[in-house]
Amino acid sequence: MGSYFRILAAIPFFFLSAWFVMLLWGVFSPQINVQTITYVQSMLVTITLWLAVAPLAAVGKNHWH
């Protein structure tokens, strides 16, 4: 049951992370000559990164305990 509440607690951080991705992308995009992204696109980038990092975090947590 505890993991269920952890997932619910992570939801606001997802939206906050997507907002930070959008802001930082906007800062660096002119310097590397790429277009800026919308908030919806930043959510896609964020979920992609979360899906890539989550298995690594799970393995790391199980490996060190």
C-alpha positions in Angstrom: 0.0 0.0 0.0 2.9 2.3 0.7 4.1 2.2 -2.9 0.6 3.3 -4.1 0.9 6.5 -2.0 4.5 7.1 -3.3 3.1 7.0 -6.9 0.4 9.5 -5.9 3.0 11.7 -4.2 5.1 11.7 -7.4 2.4 13.2 -9.6 2.9 16.8 -8.6 6.6 16.4 -9.0 6.0 15.2 -12.6 4.2 18.4 -13.5 6.8 20.5 -11.7 9.6 18.6 -13.5 7.9 19.2 -16.9 7.7 22.9 -16.1 11.4 23.1 -15.3 12.3 21.2 -18.5 10.2 23.7 -20.5 11.9 26.7 -18.8 15.4 25.3 -19.1 14.9 24.2 -22.7 13.8 27.8 -23.4 17.0 29.1 -21.9 19.4 26.8 -23.8 17.5 26.5 -27.1 18.7 29.8 -28.6 22.3 28.9 -27.7 22.2 25.5 -29.5 19.9 26.7 -32.3 16.9 24.5 -31.7 13.2 25.5 -31.3 11.6 26.0 -28.0 9.1 23.5 -26.8 5.6 23.8 -25.3 4.5 22.6 -21.9 2.9 19.5 -23.5 6.1 18.7 -25.3 8.1 19.1 -22.1 5.7 16.6 -20.4 6.6 14.1 -23.1 10.3 14.7 -22.6 9.8 14.4 -18.8 7.9 11.1 -19.0 10.5 9.7 -21.4 13.3 10.6 -19.0 11.3 9.2 -16.0 10.7 5.9 -17.8 14.3 5.6 -18.6 15.6 6.5 -15.1 13.0 4.5 -13.1 14.4 1.1 -13.8 17.9 2.3 -13.0 16.7 3.7 -9.7 14.9 0.5 -8.8 18.0 -1.6 -9.6 20.1 0.8 -7.6 17.8 0.7 -4.6 17.7 -3.1 -4.6 21.4 -3.4 -5.2 22.5 -1.3 -2.3 20.1 -2.7 0.4 
